[in-house]
Each structure stands twice: as C-alpha cells, then as structure tokens.
Amino acid sequence: MKPGSPDQLGATLMEEGVNFAVRSRAATRVDVCLFDSTGRNETARLTLPSKTGAVHHGLVEPELARAGTLYGIRVHGAYDPREGYRFNANKLLIDPWARDIVGEPRWHPSLLGYDPTDAEGLKPDLNDSAACMPRARVIDGVFDWNGDRQPAVPWRDTLIYELHVKGFTQLHPAVPPEWRGKYLALTVPAVIEHLKSLGVTAVELMPVHSFTSEGFLHERGLTNYWGYNSLAWFSPTDRYAVKDPVVELKQAVKALHKAGIEVILDVVYNHTAEGNDRGPTLSFKGIDNRAYYFHRANDRRFYDDVTGVGNTVACDHPIVQADIIASLRYFAEEFRIDGFRFDLATVLGRDRSGFNSNAAFFALVAADPVLAYVKLIAEPWDVGLGGYQLGNFPPGWSEWNDRYRDTMRSFWHGGRRMLGGFAERFAGSSDLFRRNGRKPTASINFVAAHDGFTLRDTVSYNEKHNEANKEENRDGHSNNHSWNCGVEGPTDDAAVVALRRRQVRNLLTTLFFAQGVPMLLAGDELYRTQKGNNNAYCQDNEISWVDWTSLDLDDSLLQFVRGLSALRHEHRELRRDTFLKGALHTQTRDISWWHPAGHELSDQEWNDPDLRALAVGFGGNAQRPELLLLLNPTEAECDYQLPSATSKWDVILDTAHPIGLFSGLRLPAGPVKVGPFQTLALQRVS
C-alpha cells in the first residue's frame, strides 16, 4: 500500500485507487478487509501503513479496490473496558464514514466484543464476527444534478409533512410494485401531486441513515421500523433502495425539488445501535469508544444513558462534533438536503454538567457556511435530568412544540381553564420563543406525529393499545390528552363517528390558523388509524402503512385539508414572522380575543373556569376584524354576537360540514349559532 492521505476520512475513490482513512486515537493498528462482490469471501487484508495524528491511512491501488468494492475494518488495541477501551480485532467493524452499507448485522453472540461467559465483561470475545456483519461499499458519488434548484421556501410559508419512506408509499396504487416502500416511490407523479395538492412545501423523512433492528426485536419476530437506531452517519439505508441507495435518494430529492418541495431529514446523532455495555460491537465501540460515548467517570465500562436506549453519543467531544458536522455537510452538499430534524436534540448541547444552549456544537453549526442556511429543527428533549429544553435552543433553530399539541388536544375535548394556554399556543408561543430575537416560526406546531396517536386515534381512544409490540402494553405514552368521544376504538354509532370526524377537522383548523410552522403527519388527511398503537416503532405492517384505499370510500377529509391549506396560503396574516401583540398600531390590530357575547375578553374572563368558548379576530381595527374564528369546544350550542353588528360576513369554513364549506355562505343578521364542538371561520365583506 501507498501512504495515502489523512485529509478525507472513509473510503475515497481517486484516480490512483481508493484512499482509506480511519480516525482512532489509541488504536495500535487498523486493517482494511476487502471482499468479493458477494461479500462472503475476503480477498485481501491490508494494514493501513501511515498515521497522521489520530488518523490511520493508506492508498489501495485499483487492482484491489475500486467503485463497488466491499470492505470492513478491524482495529487493534487494548481491551480494557474499565478505562473505556474496547478494541477487539476479532470484530469486523463498519467504517463510520462509509458512504454506503450493504445489508445489516445478523444478530449472533459473535457480535459481542466481550466474552458473554464473563459476568463482568472484562474479557474479550475471540470469535470472528465477519459472517454476521454488513459490508461497506466504495462509491463514486457521481450524479447528474443538472436543472436542480433548491426551493428555499421561507419559514413563514412552510408546511411540513412528516412521512416514512416505506409507510407512505408501500400501499400506494400508482407506485410500481418494485418501487413500493422505496426512495424511488417519492418520484412517482401521483405521489408528488398528492403532496402538492395539500400545499406541502417540505417533506420531513423519518430516518434514512443506515440503521438496524435491536436484538430483542428479532427475538420477538419484530423489526425496527422507524429507524431511530443508527449504524452510521454518512450512508443512506439500503432498506429503501431498489439497487443503489445513494443514487436513488438523490433521485427522490431531485424530483421533489422540481415540484417545489424541500427535503428535511430526521437525523439521529444522540445514540447508536451499539447499546449499553452488554450491547454489540459494530463500529464506534471498537474504533474509539472513549471518544464517542458518555461514560461513568468511576468505571468507563458503563455508559451514561440519557436517551433510553443504552448509550449517549458524547456530542461535547471534538471528534464527535467534527463527525456530525461533516455528516450534515455531506448530506446538505452531496444530496442537496434542505434541512434536518434532530432526534433527542438536547443531547447535542449536553456536556457532563447538563444542557448548554451556548454549547460548542451549536456554535459550530452557526459558523458553518453550508449549515448556517439550512432549516434546523430540534426535538427539544431527552430522557435525562434537565432533558426538557423546549424554547431554549439558539436563534436560527426551530423546535417541535409538544405543548402546542397537548394544549390543542385538551382544549378540544373540553378542558377547563384552557383559554390562556390556548391563546398563547395559538399566537405562536411567544412565552417560549421570543427570547434572543427568535420568531413564531421557531415553533413547529403539530397535533400528531409519528411518536404517539395518529389524529384519528386521538379522537378514538382514551388508552393506548400497544399489545402488538409484545411488551404487555407497557411501552408508549400513557398521557395522550386524547378523547374517544364516548366509545373506545371502532364503532358503528353514527353520532360518535360524526363527532370524531368533526373533532379532527377542529384540530386541523386550529393547526392551520395558528402562528408558527404547521406540521402534518402523513396519512392524517386520509383519516389513518394505527388501531390505538401510540408507539408503532416496531410495526412494519398495515398498522403503520398509509391506507390509500380509504380515498375510494370518502375523500372529504382530504378535500378539507386542501381547503385549509389554501386558506392559510391566501391569508398572509396567518403566516407571520413576528409575534402577535394584540395592540393597536395605526388603527389596526393583528389579533383580538372575543367573548361569545361580542366584547373583547377581560382579565377576569380569561381566568373564568366555566368559560370555554371564544372567538379570535385577525387584522382590521379594534371592532372590525377581517377574519373571525368562532370556536366552540363544548357539548352545548353557543350563540355568538359578532363584534361589528353592521358588518356582513361570509362563512369560509365550517367544521360541521364534511369538506368545510369553503365556497362562502353569507350570514344573516343577528347572533350566530355554533353547534357543539364546531368551528366557523368568517371573512368580513363590508
């Protein structure tokens, strides 16, 4: 081998061969194992001949390595778990910088770096793991981006659609059978047209980094469906590929961009698939265990776990920070990804003392010339002490706002003392996000997401029903702020069915009328159910897949969502990038809050536990708003006296109507009757 270069980690295709570079500070030697095209037979084992700093590197000539070559690595060094060293050259490892990974680990005791007969785990296991490990693949990365233009949609105009590549497309009738559940399904015109018809400006793809299923799921005959169990940070999973995951993900991005739709990736940098001290050695553990994970200070054999899955990535370590930044840049530049949603993002700002909104990682992102301009979304919590950090991320970041979800759900199933909380969330959550010059668009509003009930299940179940997960229904959230409308689960009671669908329309209406960035869960516009499962992470089946046949029976909810999206797009006052104040400015008012009796709410009325209905005015002057939203989250009909008795109003939305009655209906003079659990949106015409 030639010395090669330490400049680019991973396997880099060059004219003179393939340059391999692996960073490991304490390793004594790094071997690259090359395999034939089947991946079963090792054709060469080469020791990287050079070391620059912590990087072991070498150049393999074209006779042995080229585009398409399959490989793995073996790292030699001390095995001393108490000090955090878990080197074991008997284990074939995934290159953490691999651009493509073929296959997944096949769960077997040989994947363990320690001897399973040793109760303390202090002895290394001597069995070779190569037969049970996937292979990395050398790629050339060439792709024709000609004509591609990233949409660059402003935050205030953004509508996010959270989808799972497989779940969204597996049952779609217009997708060719061989493309169903694959990246290429996202290029099918009928799939893209569905997104465009909803006004979607960005799809948020659940994890597409290479991932694997946990061993305990294999034992139960289940699989990790969601993908929050990363193997590597530079390779798209081949689960969603027909042939080549790198090329096909790029094709999907290009097709979505052509339709004006941005692509946001849900990324997992907070933990890996290697689990706790009794977990497998797949990559990071065997390369630089001390750098990549948080350990207990008194015994580095054990991991600090604030993620709930056994380990926590040490995002305060310079090596880890460099890898994550490089991974983000790689997908932003090579795949032209428009944004990232960070799973358990509190970990990104953690050091040994807790969360720090001024952490070095955030500064690195802000200073990076590529990442400074992509959309950044935090899931602002983890399960550790002080892990809930909603509102505390730096300027430039948006955050999943679960308080919005919980408040709106509680408001619509008749919660008391909800007016103040409703108003704060509806107006953009300024109490959470107004610091440091942040905007309402820092709040990603949602009423349902992949984690939890679907929107239909939110109005159909009081309790979770996760029996299919084979954990005796112990997993998943128990406090869902849901209401089954009188019957648990499926029912033929027409009144209950009608109420449930009306409640779905109510929740969607407040989502699209609220300030902030709305996010819609894939399939909610089709009235999708998971049969009460609120933690379907291991359900790669009809429980999780979107059922497109429901459109043949009833497309009224789809039409309703399309109408809502059009209303939001038409009325700029629903898409602000400054917080609503409710104060008079040049005879105009950005928002006003009205008692059903026709006057603005007083301080005493805001705190009235028996007052649950209200109206919200947008624009206009103090007594004549341009838009008026009448909300009745009670079981009784409510009479509303409109603010201006001389004005004429058109009904532009009615949640009691199956498709929303968007065409407009002139109201007669006098009080307006709003039925139980009903919303009316009015537009002033004079």
N, C-alpha and C positions, 0 to 999 in steps of 0.2 A: 504494500500500500504506500501511497504518497502521503506526505504530511497533511495535505488539505488545509481547510480554513476553519477557524472558530467563529467566524462572523455570523453565520446563519445556522441556528440550531435545527435539528431534524435531518431529514434526507433531502438534499437539494440537487436537482438534476442540472448538470453542467456539460459543456461540450466534451470535456476530457473525462467524464464519468459521473459518479454520484458522490457528493461530499456528505459525510456523516459527521454530526457533531452532537454530543450528549453532555449536558452540564451536570456534574456531580462533584461536590467539594471534597468529600472524604473517600471516594472510591479509589481503589488502587489500580483498577484496570477495567476497561469496557470493551466487550466483544460485540461485533455485529454478526448475526447469524442470517445467512441468505438461504432462501428456499426456492424449490422449483415452482412451476406455475400452478401445481395442485396445492401447494402449501404444506404438503406432508413430508417431503424429503429435503433435508438440509444439504445444500450443495457446497457451502463454504462457511467457515467460522473465522472471522478476521478480527484481530485485536487492533483497536484504534491506536495508531503509533505516536500521536502527538498530544500534548496537553498544554493549553494556554490558560493560565488562571485555573478556573474550575471546569473548563471545557475540554473534554477529550474529543479528538477529531482525526479524520483521515479521509483520503480520497480513494474510492474503489474504481478501477478502470472499467470501461464499457463492456469488456469481455465478461465481467461478472455481474455488473449492476447497470440497470437502465430503467427507463419508464416502464412501470408494470412489475418490477421486481418486488417480491415479497420478502419481508425481513422482520426480525425481532432483535432485542438486545439482551445481553447478560452483563450484570455489573458485579464486580468483585470488591470485597472489602470486609470490614469487621462485622460480625454478628454479635451485637451487644444491646439487646432491647432496653435494658435499664438506662442506658445512655442515649437511646434513640436511634441506634444503628441497626438496620435490618437488611444489610447486604446479604445476598444469597445467590450465587452464580448458578445454582441448580434451577433457578426460576427464569424462564423466558419472559421478558417484560415488553410491554407496549412502550414504544418511544412516545413520550408525552407531547412531542412536537410532530408526530405523524400526521400527514395531510389526508390520509385515507386508511381506514382499518377494515380488514376483510373478516367478517364473522364476529362472534362474541365468545367469551370464556365458556367452556363446558365445565360445569361445577363438579369438582373432584377434589379429594383431600390433597392431591399434589399441588394445588394452587396455594396451599398454606405455606408461608415462609418458615413457620415454626413446626417443630415436631409435635403433632397432636397428642402423643402419649406423654408429653412433658406437661404436668399440671401448671407449671409457672410460665411455660412458653419461652424458656431461656435457651433451648437447644434448637439449632436449625434443622429443618427437614431436608433430607438429602435426595428426595425423589425429584426427577425432572418433570417440569410442568408443560413442556413444549407441546405435547399431544393435546392438551386441553386449552391452549391459548390461541387467540386470533393472531393474524399477521398484519403488520403494517405494509402499506404499498407505496412505492415511489411513484409520484405523479409528475406530469409535465406542466399542468396548470393552464395550458393554452385554451382560450375560449374567445369566441367572436362576440364582443360586446357592441359591435357596430350598430348605431341607431339607438342605443340605450340612453335614457335620460332619467335620472332620479327625480321623482315628483317634487320633493322639498315642500311638502304641504305645511303651512304654518300650524302651530299647536292649536290655535283657537278654531281652526277649521277641521281639526282631525276627528275622525270617528274610527275607533279601533274595533276590530273584530277578532276575538281570541279563538283560534282554531287548532285542532290537532290534525296533522297532515293525513294520517290514516283515517281517523274518525270522521273527518269532514267529507272524505271522498270515497270511502270503502263501498258505500251503497248507492252512490250517485249513478243514475241510469245512463247519463250521457257520457260517462267516462269509460273508455275501452277497458274490458276486463283485466288486461295485463297491466294497466296503469292504475287501477283502483288501489287506494291506500298509499300511493307513491307521489313523489315530488312532481312528476310529470302530469298528474291529475290536476294540479293547480294551473296548468297551461291550457286546459280544455276550455273553449269559448263559453260553454254553458255554465261552467263553474265560475269563471270570471264575470260573466254577465249577472249572475246571482249577486255577487259582491257589489258590483256597480249599481244594481237596482236598489240596493239598500243604502247607497251613499257612502259605503265604506271607503275610507282613504288610506287605511293601514291594516294589514293583517298581522296579528301577533302569533307567530308559530310557536307552539309548545316545543320543548327541547328537541333540537335536531343534531346537537353534538353526539358523537358516538357514546352509547350507553349500554348497560346490560341489566339483566334481572338479578335480584338478590337470591341467594341460595335458598332461603326459606320459602320463597315463592315457587321455586322449582319443586320443592318437596310437596307443596300443596297443589301442584298442577296448574299454577297461575303464572303470569308474566308481568314484568314492569311495563305498563302500557304508556304512562305519562312521559317517562324519560328522564325523571329527576334522579339519575344515578350514573353520573358521568364516568367514562373511561378515559377520555382525552379531550382537549380543548381546541384542537385545530382540525378535526376531521368530522364531516357530516356523517351521520349514521347511515349504514347501508340497508337498514330495515326498510327505508322508504325509497330505495333505488331499484330500478329495473335492471340496470347494468352498472352504471358509474354514478355514485352519489355526488361526486364533486361537480361533474358536468350537469347532471340533472337538476340539482339545486340551483345552479346558476341559470339554467333554462327557465325554471319556475320564477325566479326573481326577475328575469328579463321580461317575461310575459306579463307579470303583474305590473311592473313599471310601465310597460306600454299602455296598460289600461289606467294609468294614473294612480296606482295603488302602491304604497310603500310597504316594505317588509321589515318587521321587527322580530328579532329572535329572542326567545326566552332562554336565558343562559344560566348555567349552574356552576358557580365558582366557589360555593361555600362548603361543599363536601364532595367526596368522590365515592366510587363503588367499592373502595377497599375496606370500608367498615372500621370496626374497632380493633383492639389488639388481637382479637381472635378472628379477624377477617382475612381475606386472601391478600396475597402479594401479587399485584397485577402491573404496577407501573411506579407511581410516585414513592410508595413504601420502599421499594427495592433500589431506587435511584438516589433519593436524598430525603429520607424520612424525617430527619430533624428539621429541615427547612420547610417542608410542605405542610406540616400539620401542627396544631396546638397540642402540647403535651403537658402532663402534670409535672410540675417542677421537681418534685421529690422522687419521681420514678417515671422516666420518659417511656417506659413500656406502655403506659396507659395514655389515652387521648382525652383532652378536654372536648366535650361534645355539647355544643350549643345549637346543633342542627337536628338532633333527634335521630340520627342515622349512624352514629358511632364515631364519626370524626368531624373535625372542623379544619378547613383549609386556613393556614396562617397567612391571612392577607396583609399582615403588617410586615412580612418578611420581604426584603428587596427582590429575592429570586422569584417569589410567588407573584409579586406585583409586576415584575418585568414580563413574566409568562402571561398573566391575564391581559395586560395592556397589549402585548403582541398578538394574542388571540383575538382581541376585539378589533385591532387594526387589520388583521388578516381578513376577517370576515367583512369589515367595512370596505376594504380596498379590493380584495380579490372576488368577493361575492356581491359587492355593492349593497350591502345591508344598510338600511336606513336608520336603525335604532336597535336598542337592546333593553329587555326587561330582565332585571337581576333577581333571581330567586333568593329568598332569605338575605336580602341585601344588607341587613345590619352587620353581617359578618365582614363585609368589605371595609367597614370602618372600625372594626374591633382591634384592640391590642390587648395586652394582658390585664389592663385596668378597666376595660369596658369599651363602649362605643364612643367615638370621637367624630363629630361632624367635620372637623378640620383634619381628618386623617390623611396620611400621605397619599393613599390610593386616590382619593377624590382630587387632590391637587394634581396628581399625575394625569388624570383624565382631563381636567380642565386645561392643562397646559399642552395637551397633545393636539397638534394641528389638524388631525383627522377626527378624533373623537370629540373634540370641542363642539362639533356641529351636528352630531347625530342625536337622535332622540334617546334620552336616558330615563329609564323608569325603574324605580325601586319597589320591591316588595318590602316594606319598611319594618320588618320584624324578623326575629329568630326566636328560638325557644329558651335562650339563656337568660341569666339575670340581667335586667335592664334591656331586654331584647326588643321591646315595642318602642319604635322610634318614629312613628308617624308624625310628619311635619318637621323633622329635624335633619333632613338631608340638605345638601348645599344648594345654592342657587344654580339653575341650569338643569336640575333634576325634577322629574315628576314622580308621583308616588301613588300606588294603589291605595285608595281611601276606603278601607273597610268600615269606617264609621259612617260613611255615606250609605253603604249597603245596609248596615244594621238599622240605621235611623229610618230609612225609607221603608224597609220591611215592617218595622214596628209601627210607624205612622199609619200604614195602610191596613194593618189588622187591628186598628182601633186603640193604639197605646195612648195612655193619659200623660199629660204634661209633656207633650211632644212638640208643641208649636215652636218653641225657641230652638230646639235641636233641628227640627225640620228646616226652619228658616236659615240657620247657619250653614247646613249642608247644601241646601238648595241654592244659596247665594255664592257658593264657591269655597266654603270652609276657610274664611279669612282668619279665623282664630288659630288655624293650624299653619297656614302657608303665607301669611302676609309679611313675615319677618324677612330681612335681608333682600328686599326688593323682589320677592317671588310673586307669582301671578296666580290667578284662579286656575290656569292651565297646569299648575303643579298638581292639581287634584285629578287623578284618574277615577272617575265615578263609575260604579258598576252596581248592579243589583244581583248578579250571578256571575260566577267564574268557574273555571274547571274544578277548583277546590271547593266543594260544597254542593248544595242543591242546585239543579237547574232551575230556571224561572218557573216552569210548570210545577216542579216538585215543591218549590217554595210555597205554593198555594194549594198543595195537595197532601202534604204530610206534616204532622206535628213532630214526628220522631224519625230518626234515621233508620234505614233498613239496609244494613251492610252485610247481611248474612252471607252473600255470595263471596265476600272477601275471606271467609273461613277464619275469622278472628272473633267469633261469637258476638259480633256486633259491638265490640269494644272500641273499634277504631273510628275515626271521624269525629267531627264536632257534635256536641250534644246540645249546644245553644245556637239554634239556627234562625231565630226570630221569624219562624215560619208559622203558617196557619192553614189548616186543611179545609177550611170553610165548612166544617161540620161533619165531614166523613174522612176517615183515614184511607188514603190511597184511591184506587179506581172506584168509580161509581157510575150508575146509570141514572142517578137522580138529576133530572134536567135542571132544577133550580141550582143545585150545587155546581154543576158543570158550567152553567151560565155565570155564576158568581166568580168561579175560578178564572175563567177567561177574562172577565171584566177586571179582576184584580191584576192579572198580567198586563192588561192594557194600561191600568193606572200606574203600575210600577214603571213601565216603559215610558209613559208620558212624562213623569217627573224626572226620569233619566235624561230624556232628550231636551227638556225645558230648563234643566239645571245648568248653572255656570260650572265650568270645568270641562274636562275631556271625557265624553261618554265612551264606555267600552261595552260591547255586546258579545255575549257568549254564543259561539256557533251553535245553531240549531234552536236557540230560544225563539227566533222568529217563526219557527215551524212547530212550536209547542212541544218541544222534545222532552221526554222523560227518561230518567235513569232508574225508575221504579223505586224511588226513595233512597237510592245509594248516594251518600254525600261524600264518598271517598273512593271513587272508582278508579284509583290509580293502577289496579291490577286486573281490570276488566277489559281485555282486548276482544270485545264481542259486541253483540247488539245492545248491551246495556250502555255502552259508551258511544257507539257509532250513530251518526245522524241518519234518521229515517226519512228519506226523501219521498216515500210513498204517501206520507200524510198530506202532501200537496194535492194529490188526486182527490182527497176527501174534503179538504177545507183549506183554502189559501187565504182566509180572511185576516189571520194574524200577520201573515207576510205582507199583505196589502197595507195593513195598519202601520207596520214598522216603516214601510216605504214612504207612507204619507207623513209620519212623524219626522223622518229624516229630511224630507223635502221642506217641511215647515222650519226645521232648525236651520237649514241652509238658506231659506228665504228671509228669515228674520235675524239680522245681524245682532240685535240686542240679546239674543240667546247665546251668542258666541263672542263674549268679551274677553279681552286680555288685561282688564283692570277690574279690581274688586268693586262690587256694588255697594253703594253707600246709603241710598235711600234719601239723600239730602237734595234740596232744591239747587239747581245750577241753571242760571239763565232761563228760569221758568220751566225747566224740565226736571223730571225725576227718573232715575234709572230703574228703581224698583219701589214698590209700595205694597203694604200688607193690610188687608181689609177684613173687617168683621162681616159676617153674613148680613148684619143689619145695615151695611152700607157706609160705615165710617172706618177710618183707619184705627188699627188696634192700639189700645192704650197700654201703658206699662202693666196695669193691673190685669188687663185681659190676656196679655202674653202669659201670665202665670196662673190663669184660671184653669184648674184641673178638669173642669167639665167642658171646656171649650176645645173642640177637636177639629171643627171645620173652619176654613178660611179661604180667602181669595188673594191672589198675587197679581199685582199690576206691573206691566213693563212699559217704560217710556212715557211720553206725554207729559202733562203737567200734574199738579198736586191732586186735582179732582177728575182728570180725564186721561187715564192711561190708554195707550194704544192697543195693548194686548191685556187680556184679563183671564187668569186661570182660576176656575172655581173648583175647589177640592172638597169633597165630602167623604171622609174616611169613617163614616158612621153607618149604623144599621137602620137609620131613620131618614126619611126625606127631609131636605133642608131648603128653606126659602132664602134666596139671596136678593138683597136690594142692591142694584148696581150703583157704582159711585156717582155717575152723572145721569140724572133722570132724563135729561134732554137728548142724550146721545143715542144713536142707533148702533146696534151690534149685530154682527154675523157670527153664527156658531161655525167655527172652523175645525173643531174636534169634539167628539162625544164618545167617551169610553163605554157607554152603554150600547153603542152601535157596533156591530161586528167588525166593520172596516174603518170606523172612526168618523164617518160623515164629513170628509174633508172638503166637500164641494161648497159648503157655506149655506146657512139657513138663517134668514132674518128673524131676529127675536121680536115678539110683540112687546108692547109697552108693559111695564109693571114688574113685579118680582119674578125671579127665575127659579123654578123648582129644579133642584138637583137631587136625583134619587140616591138611595143607599149605595155607598161605595162606587161613586161615579165622579168623573171629572169632565168639565166643559171648558173648552178654550174659546174665548170670544175675541173678535177683532173689531175695533171701533171703526165705523164707516162715516160717521158725521158727528 
